[in-house]
Amino acid sequence: MRADHVFSRRGRLRKTLRFLFIVVLIACIFAVAGFLQFADRVATLKPPVNPQADAIVVLTGGSQRIDQAVELLRSGAGKKLLISGVHPATTGNQIRRNTQSSAKLFECCVDIGHDAIDTIGNANETARWIHENGYSRVLVVTNNYHMPRSLSELRRIDPETEFIAYPVVNSDLQSKNWLNDRMVLRVMVTEYVKTTFAWLRQATGIFSGTGLRTGASPEPAITEKHG
């Protein structure tokens, strides 16, 4: 093989590697910038003062979410409450006892959704409940870090309903250096990645199923009703 051919191939290889390095570097910069923007958005989320809506939905999965949603129901922030994504083995009576709520409150005003297995499922389960009951303004209760993805999925599936964020704040991201807290950092990074993939799915029109348990239909039909 001639020496000039060897040098030419090495030169092309160096250019390709340099190009790939620049692409990866730019992608990393955009990823870090996007994460910081996401973190700032989450950190500044605050619950509305004296919220009022037709109804309330709480997405299961984090501590304090259901307690906060039940308290909002008690205070009259909404007429009814949907607890979405409850495990099939968990009953309304168990949730009532865990939240120390009255049987009267649960019988009249709480519905339990057992079909959702992820955030997409929460959105489908919530949308069918909203349409079944004719609500137009709904409070969404979930953790602050989970709120951007939850609202994105809800508004994609049900653009006609007004969804109002009621974030549950377990960790004050504004007053503490959470970047040094490994647990909080891991949760934030994981949720940022999930949120990014959700936005990409929506931008490309690619959706990963209904997020409902096998055999469950996205059409109106909440599995367990109280009242």
Z-matrix of the N, CA and C atoms (Angstrom, degrees):
N
C 1 1.464
C 2 1.526 1 109.09
N 3 1.290 2 116.43 1 133.57
C 4 1.467 3 119.92 2 -178.12
C 5 1.525 4 110.41 3 -69.36
N 6 1.327 5 115.20 4 148.54
C 7 1.470 6 121.62 5 -177.22
C 8 1.521 7 111.62 6 -62.89
N 9 1.368 8 116.45 7 -37.98
C 10 1.463 9 118.36 8 -178.20
C 11 1.524 10 111.41 9 -66.33
N 12 1.380 11 117.49 10 -31.25
C 13 1.461 12 120.46 11 176.57
C 14 1.527 13 111.01 12 -68.71
N 15 1.339 14 115.42 13 -39.00
C 16 1.470 15 119.71 14 178.50
C 17 1.514 16 110.57 15 -63.37
N 18 1.334 17 116.57 16 -46.13
C 19 1.461 18 120.14 17 179.47
C 20 1.529 19 111.28 18 -64.14
N 21 1.349 20 115.36 19 -36.37
C 22 1.465 21 119.55 20 179.72
C 23 1.527 22 110.62 21 -64.92
N 24 1.354 23 117.08 22 -44.43
C 25 1.458 24 120.68 23 179.03
C 26 1.520 25 111.12 24 -64.39
N 27 1.324 26 116.42 25 -40.91
C 28 1.467 27 120.07 26 177.70
C 29 1.520 28 110.86 27 -63.77
N 30 1.310 29 116.29 28 -38.65
C 31 1.470 30 119.92 29 179.12
C 32 1.518 31 111.50 30 -64.75
N 33 1.355 32 116.99 31 -42.60
C 34 1.464 33 120.32 32 178.47
C 35 1.524 34 110.74 33 -65.18
N 36 1.352 35 115.40 34 -39.12
C 37 1.464 36 119.67 35 178.61
C 38 1.523 37 111.24 36 -62.47
N 39 1.355 38 115.97 37 -43.55
C 40 1.475 39 119.98 38 178.76
C 41 1.521 40 110.82 39 -62.47
N 42 1.323 41 117.43 40 -41.26
C 43 1.466 42 121.35 41 179.19
C 44 1.530 43 111.03 42 -64.21
N 45 1.355 44 115.15 43 -41.10
C 46 1.468 45 119.03 44 179.29
C 47 1.520 46 111.24 45 -64.83
N 48 1.339 47 115.50 46 -44.23
C 49 1.464 48 119.73 47 179.33
C 50 1.521 49 110.90 48 -65.06
N 51 1.326 50 116.43 49 -38.70
C 52 1.463 51 120.28 50 178.50
C 53 1.529 52 110.51 51 -64.46
N 54 1.334 53 115.66 52 -41.52
C 55 1.467 54 120.41 53 178.91
C 56 1.530 55 110.73 54 -63.73
N 57 1.349 56 116.09 55 -44.92
C 58 1.461 57 120.26 56 179.29
C 59 1.525 58 111.39 57 -63.00
N 60 1.323 59 116.37 58 -39.78
C 61 1.464 60 120.34 59 178.04
C 62 1.521 61 111.00 60 -61.33
N 63 1.330 62 116.37 61 -42.53
C 64 1.474 63 120.48 62 179.94
C 65 1.526 64 110.29 63 -65.35
N 66 1.345 65 116.30 64 -42.02
C 67 1.463 66 120.25 65 179.07
C 68 1.526 67 110.83 66 -61.35
N 69 1.339 68 116.11 67 -46.86
C 70 1.467 69 120.66 68 179.56
C 71 1.526 70 110.54 69 -63.53
N 72 1.317 71 117.04 70 -41.02
C 73 1.463 72 120.92 71 179.55
C 74 1.526 73 111.14 72 -62.53
N 75 1.327 74 116.35 73 -45.25
C 76 1.471 75 120.14 74 178.75
C 77 1.526 76 110.41 75 -63.44
N 78 1.355 77 116.56 76 -41.63
C 79 1.465 78 120.06 77 178.88
C 80 1.520 79 110.76 78 -61.97
N 81 1.332 80 117.02 79 -40.45
C 82 1.470 81 120.97 80 178.68
C 83 1.516 82 111.32 81 -64.96
N 84 1.338 83 116.51 82 -40.39
C 85 1.460 84 120.75 83 179.05
C 86 1.526 85 110.53 84 -62.76
N 87 1.346 86 115.95 85 -44.96
C 88 1.463 87 119.90 86 179.13
C 89 1.529 88 110.74 87 -65.16
N 90 1.334 89 116.78 88 -38.27
C 91 1.465 90 120.47 89 -179.82
C 92 1.522 91 111.09 90 -64.82
N 93 1.335 92 116.57 91 -44.26
C 94 1.467 93 120.70 92 179.70
C 95 1.528 94 110.45 93 -66.34
N 96 1.335 95 115.81 94 -42.96
C 97 1.470 96 119.70 95 178.99
C 98 1.531 97 110.48 96 -62.80
N 99 1.340 98 116.12 97 -41.67
C 100 1.461 99 119.98 98 178.24
C 101 1.513 100 112.16 99 -64.33
N 102 1.326 101 116.15 100 -39.74
C 103 1.468 102 119.98 101 178.86
C 104 1.523 103 111.08 102 -64.30
N 105 1.329 104 116.80 103 -43.62
C 106 1.470 105 120.09 104 179.73
C 107 1.524 106 110.91 105 -64.32
N 108 1.337 107 116.60 106 -37.61
C 109 1.463 108 120.31 107 177.09
C 110 1.530 109 110.30 108 -66.31
N 111 1.331 110 116.29 109 -42.44
C 112 1.468 111 121.39 110 177.49
C 113 1.523 112 110.42 111 -61.45
N 114 1.340 113 116.68 112 -45.87
C 115 1.465 114 121.10 113 -179.41
C 116 1.523 115 111.37 114 -62.38
N 117 1.336 116 116.10 115 -39.84
C 118 1.469 117 119.75 116 179.26
C 119 1.523 118 110.38 117 -65.86
N 120 1.327 119 116.38 118 -39.64
C 121 1.461 120 119.84 119 178.38
C 122 1.516 121 111.06 120 -63.39
N 123 1.332 122 116.46 121 -44.69
C 124 1.466 123 120.75 122 179.39
C 125 1.520 124 111.00 123 -64.43
N 126 1.340 125 116.43 124 -42.06
C 127 1.465 126 121.07 125 -176.62
C 128 1.522 127 112.39 126 -63.99
N 129 1.323 128 116.86 127 -29.16
C 130 1.469 129 120.12 128 -176.33
C 131 1.531 130 113.11 129 -93.27
N 132 1.333 131 117.24 130 -0.98
C 133 1.465 132 119.52 131 178.16
C 134 1.528 133 110.03 132 -68.29
N 135 1.304 134 116.10 133 129.87
C 136 1.463 135 121.80 134 178.73
C 137 1.522 136 109.68 135 -132.58
N 138 1.329 137 117.73 136 143.53
C 139 1.466 138 119.37 137 176.19
C 140 1.525 139 110.42 138 -65.14
N 141 1.325 140 118.17 139 142.15
C 142 1.463 141 120.28 140 176.69
C 143 1.524 142 111.02 141 -67.34
N 144 1.312 143 116.03 142 149.70
C 145 1.462 144 121.60 143 178.18
C 146 1.528 145 108.63 144 -82.80
N 147 1.321 146 116.69 145 131.02
C 148 1.465 147 122.73 146 -179.91
C 149 1.527 148 112.14 147 50.52
N 150 1.328 149 117.92 148 57.80
C 151 1.473 150 120.11 149 -177.90
C 152 1.519 151 111.93 150 -67.33
N 153 1.323 152 115.72 151 144.91
C 154 1.456 153 121.84 152 176.78
C 155 1.517 154 109.01 153 -136.26
N 156 1.329 155 116.44 154 130.97
C 157 1.457 156 121.23 155 179.82
C 158 1.525 157 109.13 156 -152.10
N 159 1.334 158 115.54 157 171.61
C 160 1.464 159 119.17 158 176.06
C 161 1.518 160 110.45 159 -68.91
N 162 1.336 161 115.52 160 -37.33
C 163 1.464 162 119.62 161 -175.24
C 164 1.525 163 109.92 162 -156.67
N 165 1.330 164 114.78 163 174.99
C 166 1.472 165 122.22 164 -177.00
C 167 1.521 166 107.88 165 -130.38
N 168 1.335 167 116.21 166 140.50
C 169 1.465 168 120.44 167 171.17
C 170 1.518 169 108.00 168 -127.42
N 171 1.325 170 116.14 169 135.83
C 172 1.463 171 120.87 170 175.60
C 173 1.519 172 107.90 171 -119.37
N 174 1.328 173 115.98 172 132.77
C 175 1.457 174 122.08 173 179.78
C 176 1.519 175 108.38 174 -96.17
N 177 1.307 176 117.09 175 119.28
C 178 1.460 177 120.52 176 -177.01
C 179 1.523 178 110.79 177 -69.50
N 180 1.332 179 115.76 178 158.91
C 181 1.457 180 120.39 179 177.19
C 182 1.508 181 114.55 180 135.65
N 183 1.312 182 118.73 181 -19.33
C 184 1.461 183 121.06 182 -179.36
C 185 1.515 184 110.91 183 -131.71
N 186 1.317 185 115.78 184 155.04
C 187 1.462 186 120.55 185 -179.80
C 188 1.524 187 110.97 186 -66.64
N 189 1.293 188 115.78 187 148.67
C 190 1.465 189 125.38 188 174.95
C 191 1.530 190 114.12 189 75.62
N 192 1.331 191 117.73 190 -9.55
C 193 1.469 192 118.27 191 -177.15
C 194 1.524 193 112.13 192 -63.11
N 195 1.338 194 116.88 193 -50.32
C 196 1.459 195 119.98 194 -175.87
C 197 1.517 196 110.57 195 -68.31
N 198 1.327 197 117.76 196 -40.68
C 199 1.467 198 120.85 197 177.52
C 200 1.522 199 110.47 198 -57.22
N 201 1.329 200 116.64 199 -44.28
C 202 1.468 201 120.71 200 -178.75
C 203 1.531 202 110.74 201 -66.15
N 204 1.339 203 116.34 202 -40.68
C 205 1.459 204 119.90 203 -179.05
C 206 1.528 205 111.32 204 -66.00
N 207 1.322 206 116.75 205 -41.78
C 208 1.463 207 120.46 206 178.80
C 209 1.527 208 110.35 207 -64.70
N 210 1.313 209 116.84 208 -38.23
C 211 1.461 210 120.05 209 177.73
C 212 1.530 211 110.62 210 -64.55
N 213 1.326 212 117.41 211 -38.85
C 214 1.464 213 120.69 212 176.28
C 215 1.527 214 110.77 213 -62.93
N 216 1.334 215 116.26 214 -39.51
C 217 1.460 216 120.17 215 177.46
C 218 1.519 217 110.46 216 -63.60
N 219 1.319 218 116.59 217 -44.59
C 220 1.471 219 120.99 218 178.97
C 221 1.527 220 111.65 219 -58.86
N 222 1.331 221 115.47 220 -38.17
C 223 1.468 222 120.11 221 -176.10
C 224 1.519 223 112.98 222 -80.34
N 225 1.337 224 117.27 223 -4.69
C 226 1.460 225 120.10 224 177.35
C 227 1.511 226 114.63 225 87.87
N 228 1.340 227 117.88 226 18.64
C 229 1.468 228 120.44 227 179.49
C 230 1.525 229 111.46 228 -69.60
N 231 1.313 230 117.22 229 -21.44
C 232 1.461 231 122.41 230 176.71
C 233 1.512 232 109.16 231 -154.50
N 234 1.338 233 115.95 232 159.79
C 235 1.463 234 119.59 233 -177.11
C 236 1.524 235 112.92 234 -80.47
N 237 1.342 236 116.25 235 -30.88
C 238 1.461 237 120.01 236 -179.14
C 239 1.524 238 109.33 237 -140.93
N 240 1.339 239 113.80 238 161.78
C 241 1.461 240 120.52 239 -178.72
C 242 1.527 241 109.60 240 -129.25
N 243 1.335 242 115.49 241 132.31
C 244 1.457 243 120.91 242 170.05
C 245 1.520 244 108.60 243 -107.96
N 246 1.323 245 116.54 244 126.23
C 247 1.466 246 121.57 245 172.59
C 248 1.520 247 105.91 246 -99.95
N 249 1.321 248 117.16 247 106.13
C 250 1.455 249 122.52 248 -172.19
C 251 1.527 250 112.12 249 -97.16
N 252 1.334 251 115.37 250 139.22
C 253 1.463 252 120.07 251 175.54
C 254 1.510 253 114.28 252 85.91
N 255 1.323 254 117.56 253 25.81
C 256 1.468 255 121.52 254 179.61
C 257 1.528 256 109.31 255 -75.61
N 258 1.316 257 116.79 256 139.50
C 259 1.470 258 120.67 257 178.47
C 260 1.529 259 108.94 258 -62.20
N 261 1.341 260 117.32 259 139.74
C 262 1.475 261 120.26 260 -177.75
C 263 1.523 262 114.42 261 -55.36
N 264 1.330 263 117.65 262 -27.15
C 265 1.464 264 120.40 263 -178.40
C 266 1.526 265 112.63 264 -81.86
N 267 1.326 266 116.67 265 -9.43
C 268 1.463 267 120.63 266 -178.26
C 269 1.520 268 109.94 267 -95.29
N 270 1.315 269 117.25 268 129.15
C 271 1.461 270 121.86 269 -177.65
C 272 1.523 271 110.99 270 -100.03
N 273 1.322 272 113.68 271 164.73
C 274 1.454 273 119.35 272 176.42
C 275 1.512 274 112.14 273 -62.64
N 276 1.332 275 116.81 274 -35.72
C 277 1.463 276 120.14 275 179.40
C 278 1.527 277 111.68 276 -64.74
N 279 1.329 278 117.05 277 -36.74
C 280 1.464 279 119.87 278 176.56
C 281 1.526 280 111.21 279 -64.02
N 282 1.318 281 115.34 280 -43.67
C 283 1.472 282 119.41 281 178.67
C 284 1.521 283 110.15 282 -64.54
N 285 1.331 284 116.18 283 -40.14
C 286 1.468 285 120.12 284 179.88
C 287 1.526 286 110.76 285 -60.73
N 288 1.334 287 115.75 286 -43.64
C 289 1.465 288 118.89 287 -180.00
C 290 1.529 289 110.90 288 -67.31
N 291 1.328 290 116.56 289 -39.61
C 292 1.471 291 119.94 290 -179.84
C 293 1.526 292 112.35 291 -64.60
N 294 1.318 293 116.14 292 -31.69
C 295 1.472 294 120.24 293 179.70
C 296 1.525 295 112.05 294 -94.34
N 297 1.331 296 115.67 295 1.12
C 298 1.472 297 121.33 296 179.36
C 299 1.530 298 110.98 297 54.66
N 300 1.323 299 115.54 298 44.37
C 301 1.458 300 121.49 299 -178.59
C 302 1.525 301 110.04 300 -100.89
N 303 1.304 302 115.59 301 161.64
C 304 1.465 303 120.42 302 179.62
C 305 1.521 304 110.15 303 -80.13
N 306 1.328 305 114.83 304 150.35
C 307 1.463 306 119.81 305 177.03
C 308 1.522 307 110.52 306 -62.81
N 309 1.310 308 116.51 307 -33.87
C 310 1.465 309 121.32 308 -179.35
C 311 1.526 310 110.92 309 -62.11
N 312 1.330 311 116.98 310 -42.81
C 313 1.462 312 120.87 311 -179.54
C 314 1.526 313 110.61 312 -63.50
N 315 1.333 314 116.90 313 -44.34
C 316 1.464 315 120.11 314 -178.33
C 317 1.528 316 111.55 315 -70.14
N 318 1.328 317 116.83 316 -36.98
C 319 1.457 318 120.02 317 -178.69
C 320 1.522 319 111.99 318 -65.37
N 321 1.319 320 116.29 319 -36.76
C 322 1.465 321 119.34 320 -175.81
C 323 1.522 322 113.60 321 -88.85
N 324 1.323 323 116.95 322 -30.28
C 325 1.461 324 116.91 323 -160.67
C 326 1.523 325 116.75 324 -134.63
N 327 1.323 326 119.24 325 4.58
C 328 1.465 327 120.49 326 -176.24
C 329 1.526 328 110.56 327 -122.63
N 330 1.334 329 116.18 328 128.46
C 331 1.458 330 122.86 329 173.07
C 332 1.524 331 108.53 330 -113.20
N 333 1.321 332 116.06 331 144.06
C 334 1.466 333 121.74 332 -178.99
C 335 1.521 334 109.23 333 -112.74
N 336 1.333 335 116.86 334 125.44
C 337 1.464 336 121.61 335 176.96
C 338 1.516 337 110.25 336 -104.74
N 339 1.335 338 117.18 337 120.67
C 340 1.464 339 121.77 338 -176.67
C 341 1.527 340 113.76 339 -103.10
N 342 1.325 341 118.24 340 -0.66
C 343 1.462 342 119.75 341 -168.64
C 344 1.523 343 115.23 342 -90.60
N 345 1.321 344 118.83 343 -28.43
C 346 1.463 345 120.96 344 -174.43
C 347 1.523 346 111.43 345 -72.36
N 348 1.340 347 115.97 346 136.81
C 349 1.463 348 120.66 347 177.33
C 350 1.527 349 112.13 348 -116.94
N 351 1.335 350 117.53 349 -6.98
C 352 1.459 351 121.18 350 176.67
C 353 1.525 352 108.67 351 -156.78
N 354 1.328 353 116.75 352 -171.48
C 355 1.464 354 119.89 353 -175.13
C 356 1.525 355 111.77 354 -67.76
N 357 1.330 356 117.53 355 -35.91
C 358 1.467 357 119.79 356 175.37
C 359 1.525 358 109.29 357 -62.49
N 360 1.323 359 116.13 358 -42.20
C 361 1.454 360 120.08 359 177.14
C 362 1.521 361 112.33 360 -63.11
N 363 1.328 362 116.74 361 -40.27
C 364 1.468 363 120.56 362 175.71
C 365 1.529 364 110.38 363 -56.16
N 366 1.332 365 115.74 364 -43.43
C 367 1.467 366 120.38 365 -178.09
C 368 1.530 367 110.66 366 -65.77
N 369 1.331 368 117.33 367 -43.35
C 370 1.469 369 120.57 368 178.65
C 371 1.523 370 111.53 369 -66.16
N 372 1.319 371 116.35 370 -43.44
C 373 1.463 372 120.71 371 179.84
C 374 1.526 373 110.41 372 -63.87
N 375 1.319 374 116.05 373 -40.90
C 376 1.463 375 120.72 374 179.37
C 377 1.519 376 111.52 375 -67.70
N 378 1.328 377 117.12 376 -42.91
C 379 1.465 378 120.94 377 -178.32
C 380 1.522 379 111.87 378 -61.42
N 381 1.327 380 117.22 379 -42.97
C 382 1.467 381 118.77 380 -178.98
C 383 1.528 382 110.67 381 -68.29
N 384 1.337 383 117.04 382 -35.30
C 385 1.469 384 121.19 383 177.08
C 386 1.532 385 110.43 384 -65.43
N 387 1.321 386 116.82 385 -41.88
C 388 1.465 387 121.61 386 178.81
C 389 1.521 388 110.52 387 -61.64
N 390 1.328 389 116.36 388 -47.86
C 391 1.464 390 119.95 389 -178.15
C 392 1.520 391 112.06 390 -68.91
N 393 1.322 392 115.95 391 -32.77
C 394 1.464 393 120.13 392 178.35
C 395 1.531 394 111.36 393 -65.58
N 396 1.333 395 115.68 394 -31.86
C 397 1.473 396 120.45 395 -175.66
C 398 1.521 397 114.05 396 -105.32
N 399 1.323 398 117.38 397 -7.23
C 400 1.456 399 120.44 398 176.30
C 401 1.519 400 114.69 399 75.72
N 402 1.323 401 117.85 400 31.45
C 403 1.465 402 120.45 401 178.60
C 404 1.531 403 110.45 402 -84.23
N 405 1.318 404 115.44 403 152.91
C 406 1.474 405 119.26 404 178.68
C 407 1.525 406 112.73 405 -127.95
N 408 1.336 407 117.35 406 -13.26
C 409 1.461 408 121.31 407 -177.90
C 410 1.538 409 107.47 408 -137.25
N 411 1.333 410 116.25 409 116.28
C 412 1.467 411 119.90 410 -170.08
C 413 1.526 412 110.87 411 -131.85
N 414 1.333 413 115.86 412 132.11
C 415 1.467 414 121.83 413 173.27
C 416 1.522 415 109.46 414 -80.40
N 417 1.318 416 116.80 415 133.43
C 418 1.461 417 121.98 416 178.91
C 419 1.524 418 108.83 417 -110.23
N 420 1.327 419 116.18 418 118.17
C 421 1.467 420 121.44 419 -178.51
C 422 1.526 421 109.19 420 -108.63
N 423 1.316 422 116.07 421 118.44
C 424 1.459 423 122.69 422 173.46
C 425 1.521 424 107.42 423 -161.86
N 426 1.333 425 117.12 424 173.65
C 427 1.461 426 119.40 425 -179.74
C 428 1.524 427 111.25 426 -64.21
N 429 1.319 428 116.46 427 152.57
C 430 1.470 429 120.14 428 -177.17
C 431 1.524 430 112.33 429 -58.11
N 432 1.337 431 117.66 430 -41.14
C 433 1.462 432 119.76 431 -178.70
C 434 1.529 433 112.41 432 -68.65
N 435 1.328 434 117.29 433 -23.87
C 436 1.460 435 122.72 434 -179.13
C 437 1.524 436 112.19 435 -89.49
N 438 1.329 437 117.85 436 -12.30
C 439 1.460 438 121.61 437 -172.35
C 440 1.527 439 114.27 438 -65.22
N 441 1.340 440 121.01 439 -45.43
C 442 1.476 441 119.14 440 -178.62
C 443 1.526 442 113.13 441 -57.11
N 444 1.324 443 117.33 442 -44.92
C 445 1.469 444 120.59 443 -179.36
C 446 1.524 445 110.68 444 -69.08
N 447 1.335 446 116.69 445 -38.97
C 448 1.461 447 120.32 446 -179.83
C 449 1.525 448 111.16 447 -62.60
N 450 1.327 449 116.67 448 -47.55
C 451 1.462 450 120.25 449 179.92
C 452 1.525 451 111.15 450 -64.69
N 453 1.327 452 116.15 451 -37.84
C 454 1.465 453 120.10 452 179.29
C 455 1.531 454 111.09 453 -61.65
N 456 1.324 455 117.24 454 -45.45
C 457 1.465 456 120.80 455 -179.85
C 458 1.529 457 111.11 456 -69.12
N 459 1.334 458 117.44 457 -40.94
C 460 1.465 459 121.25 458 179.57
C 461 1.523 460 111.53 459 -62.64
N 462 1.328 461 116.54 460 -45.03
C 463 1.465 462 120.52 461 -177.88
C 464 1.519 463 111.76 462 -71.99
N 465 1.334 464 117.35 463 -27.71
C 466 1.461 465 119.96 464 175.71
C 467 1.526 466 110.58 465 -67.38
N 468 1.322 467 116.02 466 -45.27
C 469 1.458 468 120.68 467 -176.38
C 470 1.529 469 111.90 468 -78.91
N 471 1.326 470 116.81 469 -33.82
C 472 1.473 471 120.65 470 -176.53
C 473 1.529 472 110.07 471 -134.14
N 474 1.331 473 117.93 472 75.44
C 475 1.476 474 120.72 473 -177.22
C 476 1.524 475 114.42 474 -69.77
N 477 1.332 476 117.72 475 -14.30
C 478 1.462 477 120.44 476 -176.79
C 479 1.522 478 112.76 477 -81.25
N 480 1.321 479 117.56 478 -23.05
C 481 1.464 480 121.46 479 -177.50
C 482 1.524 481 110.84 480 -87.03
N 483 1.318 482 116.39 481 142.55
C 484 1.466 483 121.24 482 174.47
C 485 1.534 484 108.41 483 -88.79
N 486 1.326 485 115.84 484 114.97
C 487 1.458 486 121.37 485 179.38
C 488 1.522 487 109.78 486 -101.85
N 489 1.333 488 115.92 487 128.28
C 490 1.460 489 122.22 488 -177.73
C 491 1.518 490 108.96 489 -111.65
N 492 1.316 491 116.70 490 122.31
C 493 1.462 492 121.23 491 -177.41
C 494 1.524 493 111.45 492 -72.64
N 495 1.321 494 115.22 493 130.04
C 496 1.466 495 121.09 494 170.73
C 497 1.531 496 106.58 495 -127.14
N 498 1.343 497 116.58 496 84.04
C 499 1.466 498 120.09 497 -175.53
C 500 1.522 499 113.07 498 -72.79
N 501 1.323 500 115.11 499 138.98
C 502 1.458 501 121.49 500 172.31
C 503 1.525 502 106.54 501 -95.13
N 504 1.318 503 116.29 502 121.37
C 505 1.463 504 121.53 503 -175.18
C 506 1.518 505 109.53 504 -102.16
N 507 1.332 506 116.33 505 105.43
C 508 1.465 507 120.95 506 177.09
C 509 1.518 508 112.10 507 -87.26
N 510 1.328 509 115.66 508 -27.99
C 511 1.460 510 120.61 509 -179.30
C 512 1.524 511 108.96 510 -136.78
N 513 1.324 512 116.81 511 122.68
C 514 1.458 513 121.94 512 -179.69
C 515 1.529 514 109.04 513 -73.10
N 516 1.320 515 116.21 514 104.19
C 517 1.459 516 120.70 515 -175.26
C 518 1.520 517 112.83 516 -80.38
N 519 1.328 518 116.72 517 -10.24
C 520 1.459 519 119.54 518 -178.46
C 521 1.522 520 112.63 519 -90.54
N 522 1.316 521 117.20 520 -32.68
C 523 1.458 522 119.84 521 -172.96
C 524 1.530 523 113.16 522 -100.73
N 525 1.343 524 117.60 523 -0.02
C 526 1.460 525 119.74 524 -179.89
C 527 1.522 526 110.16 525 -130.66
N 528 1.306 527 116.04 526 154.77
C 529 1.454 528 121.51 527 177.55
C 530 1.522 529 108.49 528 -84.22
N 531 1.342 530 116.36 529 78.15
C 532 1.452 531 121.13 530 -173.02
C 533 1.532 532 112.53 531 -70.47
N 534 1.345 533 117.25 532 -15.73
C 535 1.465 534 119.21 533 177.67
C 536 1.531 535 111.57 534 -63.49
N 537 1.338 536 116.53 535 -22.44
C 538 1.463 537 120.69 536 178.03
C 539 1.523 538 112.96 537 -90.96
N 540 1.335 539 116.24 538 -3.40
C 541 1.463 540 121.50 539 178.73
C 542 1.529 541 107.68 540 -97.41
N 543 1.323 542 116.77 541 106.41
C 544 1.455 543 120.67 542 -173.92
C 545 1.526 544 112.97 543 -59.77
N 546 1.321 545 116.32 544 -39.15
C 547 1.459 546 119.70 545 -178.29
C 548 1.525 547 111.31 546 -64.84
N 549 1.333 548 116.22 547 -47.89
C 550 1.465 549 120.55 548 -179.99
C 551 1.526 550 110.41 549 -65.27
N 552 1.330 551 116.43 550 -42.31
C 553 1.465 552 120.72 551 179.95
C 554 1.526 553 110.94 552 -61.46
N 555 1.338 554 116.77 553 -42.26
C 556 1.461 555 120.34 554 179.54
C 557 1.523 556 110.98 555 -62.73
N 558 1.338 557 116.63 556 -43.15
C 559 1.464 558 120.67 557 179.39
C 560 1.527 559 110.22 558 -63.30
N 561 1.309 560 117.18 559 -43.63
C 562 1.460 561 121.41 560 -178.07
C 563 1.526 562 111.49 561 -65.58
N 564 1.317 563 117.15 562 -44.75
C 565 1.466 564 120.41 563 179.95
C 566 1.528 565 110.44 564 -64.40
N 567 1.329 566 116.42 565 -44.14
C 568 1.464 567 120.69 566 179.51
C 569 1.518 568 110.91 567 -60.39
N 570 1.324 569 116.40 568 -44.78
C 571 1.464 570 119.90 569 -179.05
C 572 1.526 571 111.28 570 -69.31
N 573 1.328 572 117.11 571 -34.59
C 574 1.469 573 120.59 572 176.90
C 575 1.531 574 110.07 573 -62.72
N 576 1.321 575 117.10 574 -43.59
C 577 1.469 576 121.07 575 178.92
C 578 1.531 577 110.09 576 -63.03
N 579 1.328 578 117.40 577 -44.92
C 580 1.460 579 120.90 578 179.24
C 581 1.521 580 111.26 579 -63.03
N 582 1.332 581 116.30 580 -41.32
C 583 1.460 582 120.93 581 179.53
C 584 1.516 583 110.98 582 -65.62
N 585 1.319 584 116.69 583 -40.77
C 586 1.461 585 121.02 584 178.57
C 587 1.517 586 110.95 585 -62.08
N 588 1.334 587 117.29 586 -44.91
C 589 1.463 588 121.02 587 178.48
C 590 1.531 589 110.80 588 -64.24
N 591 1.338 590 116.63 589 -36.04
C 592 1.469 591 119.78 590 178.24
C 593 1.524 592 110.32 591 -64.61
N 594 1.318 593 116.97 592 -43.79
C 595 1.472 594 120.34 593 178.20
C 596 1.527 595 111.08 594 -63.75
N 597 1.332 596 117.27 595 -40.08
C 598 1.465 597 120.98 596 179.05
C 599 1.524 598 110.79 597 -65.20
N 600 1.329 599 116.10 598 -40.74
C 601 1.470 600 119.77 599 177.72
C 602 1.517 601 110.55 600 -60.48
N 603 1.323 602 115.98 601 -44.49
C 604 1.450 603 119.95 602 -178.43
C 605 1.525 604 111.83 603 -68.84
N 606 1.331 605 116.87 604 -37.51
C 607 1.463 606 121.15 605 -179.97
C 608 1.525 607 111.84 606 -67.17
N 609 1.335 608 116.47 607 -33.27
C 610 1.459 609 120.82 608 -178.15
C 611 1.527 610 112.85 609 -94.08
N 612 1.326 611 115.99 610 -8.15
C 613 1.456 612 119.87 611 -179.25
C 614 1.509 613 114.04 612 77.79
N 615 1.323 614 116.87 613 16.15
C 616 1.460 615 121.49 614 179.81
C 617 1.527 616 108.48 615 -100.94
N 618 1.316 617 116.90 616 119.32
C 619 1.459 618 120.55 617 -178.68
C 620 1.523 619 109.52 618 -119.48
N 621 1.307 620 116.42 619 143.82
C 622 1.465 621 121.01 620 -175.36
C 623 1.524 622 111.06 621 -100.62
N 624 1.320 623 117.07 622 69.32
C 625 1.453 624 121.29 623 174.71
C 626 1.519 625 113.66 624 75.66
N 627 1.339 626 114.61 625 -169.88
C 628 1.459 627 121.02 626 -176.42
C 629 1.520 628 112.85 627 -93.06
N 630 1.345 629 117.03 628 -16.41
C 631 1.458 630 119.58 629 -177.19
C 632 1.517 631 112.93 630 72.19
N 633 1.341 632 116.49 631 18.02
C 634 1.466 633 121.64 632 179.94
C 635 1.523 634 110.32 633 -108.79
N 636 1.317 635 116.16 634 156.48
C 637 1.456 636 120.62 635 -179.80
C 638 1.529 637 110.55 636 -61.92
N 639 1.307 638 116.28 637 153.55
C 640 1.463 639 121.86 638 -178.72
C 641 1.531 640 110.69 639 -52.97
N 642 1.309 641 114.89 640 127.15
C 643 1.462 642 119.42 641 178.83
C 644 1.511 643 113.45 642 92.54
N 645 1.338 644 117.46 643 -12.82
C 646 1.466 645 119.71 644 -179.78
C 647 1.517 646 109.39 645 -79.99
N 648 1.314 647 116.08 646 140.85
C 649 1.463 648 121.41 647 179.50
C 650 1.515 649 110.20 648 -102.89
N 651 1.366 650 117.92 649 142.79
C 652 1.454 651 119.51 650 175.60
C 653 1.521 652 113.03 651 -72.87
N 654 1.356 653 116.31 652 -5.22
C 655 1.455 654 119.80 653 177.19
C 656 1.527 655 110.35 654 -73.10
N 657 1.362 656 118.32 655 157.44
C 658 1.463 657 121.51 656 -176.72
C 659 1.522 658 113.39 657 -53.67
N 660 1.339 659 115.85 658 123.71
C 661 1.467 660 122.41 659 174.55
C 662 1.509 661 109.13 660 172.74
N 663 1.336 662 117.85 661 85.81
C 664 1.451 663 121.66 662 177.27
C 665 1.529 664 108.46 663 -75.15
N 666 1.319 665 116.17 664 134.46
C 667 1.466 666 120.06 665 -170.19
C 668 1.534 667 114.10 666 -70.28
N 669 1.313 668 117.15 667 -31.59
C 670 1.472 669 118.47 668 -177.58
C 671 1.512 670 108.53 669 -138.23
N 672 1.338 671 115.69 670 121.97
C 673 1.462 672 120.46 671 -178.49
C 674 1.516 673 109.94 672 -115.34
N 675 1.329 674 114.50 673 148.96
C 676 1.465 675 120.54 674 174.75
C 677 1.517 676 106.15 675 -120.32
N 678 1.302 677 116.17 676 123.90
C 679 1.448 678 118.50 677 179.00
C 680 1.519 679 111.96 678 93.06
